[in-house]
Amino acid sequence: MKNLNRRDFLRLAAGGSVAAGLSLTGCEGGFAGGGTAAKKPPNIIFLLTDDQRADTMGCTGNPIIKTPNMDAMAKDGVRFTNAFVT
């Protein structure tokens, strides 16, 4: 097997992406059960703050800082609690 250079790798990756995309164009139901899934757009809110410690929100147990809107989103959503900055 020969070594791939950047150009060949990108050409293969683009070809694979196009092939994967074209293979899905004939699919309608998506599942073998034949049921139709509701076409609902994803509801994603991504909050990224700079220089904020993990314990500076009410949802993390801080009794002094009041963040009711962020607490409500954290209660009903997904929190990533194992993130680090290097």
C-alpha positions in Angstrom: 0.0 0.0 0.0 1.4 3.4 -1.0 1.6 6.3 1.4 -1.2 8.8 0.9 -0.3 12.4 0.5 -2.7 15.2 1.5 -4.2 15.6 -2.0 -5.0 11.9 -2.4 -6.5 11.7 1.1 -8.8 14.7 0.5 -9.9 13.2 -2.8 -10.7 9.9 -1.2 -12.5 11.6 1.7 -14.6 13.8 -0.6 -15.5 10.8 -2.8 -16.5 8.8 0.3 -18.7 11.6 1.5 -20.4 12.0 -1.8 -21.0 8.3 -2.0 -22.4 8.2 1.5 -24.7 11.1 0.8 -25.9 9.7 -2.5 -26.7 6.3 -0.9 -29.1 8.0 1.5 -31.1 9.8 -1.2 -33.1 6.7 -1.9 -34.1 6.2 1.7 -37.5 7.4 2.8 -38.7 6.0 6.1 -35.3 5.7 7.7 -36.3 2.7 9.8 -37.2 -0.9 8.9 -40.5 -0.6 10.8 -41.9 1.7 8.1 -43.1 4.3 10.6 -42.6 7.9 9.7 -40.7 10.1 12.1 -41.8 13.6 12.8 -39.6 16.2 11.0 -38.8 18.3 14.0 -35.7 20.5 14.0 -33.2 19.9 16.8 -33.5 22.3 19.7 -29.9 23.1 20.6 -28.6 25.9 22.7 -24.8 25.9 23.2 -23.6 28.2 25.9 -19.9 28.9 26.1 -18.5 31.4 28.6 -15.0 32.5 29.1 -13.3 32.6 32.5 -16.3 31.1 34.4 -15.7 28.5 37.0 -18.0 25.5 37.2 -19.4 26.5 40.6 -20.6 29.9 39.6 -24.1 28.9 38.8 -27.1 28.0 41.0 -27.5 24.6 39.3 -24.1 23.5 40.6 -25.0 24.2 44.2 -23.9 27.8 44.7 -26.2 29.4 47.3 -25.1 33.0 46.6 -25.2 33.4 42.8 -28.7 33.4 41.3 -29.0 32.1 37.7 -32.7 31.1 37.3 -32.7 30.9 33.5 -29.5 28.8 33.3 -30.7 26.6 36.2 -34.0 25.9 34.3 -32.1 25.0 31.1 -29.7 22.8 33.1 -32.6 21.0 34.8 -34.3 20.1 31.5 -31.2 19.7 29.3 -27.8 18.1 29.2 -24.9 19.5 31.2 -21.3 18.6 30.4 -19.6 18.5 33.8 -16.3 17.0 32.8 -14.7 19.7 30.7 -11.2 21.2 31.1 -9.3 24.2 29.8 -5.6 23.8 29.2 
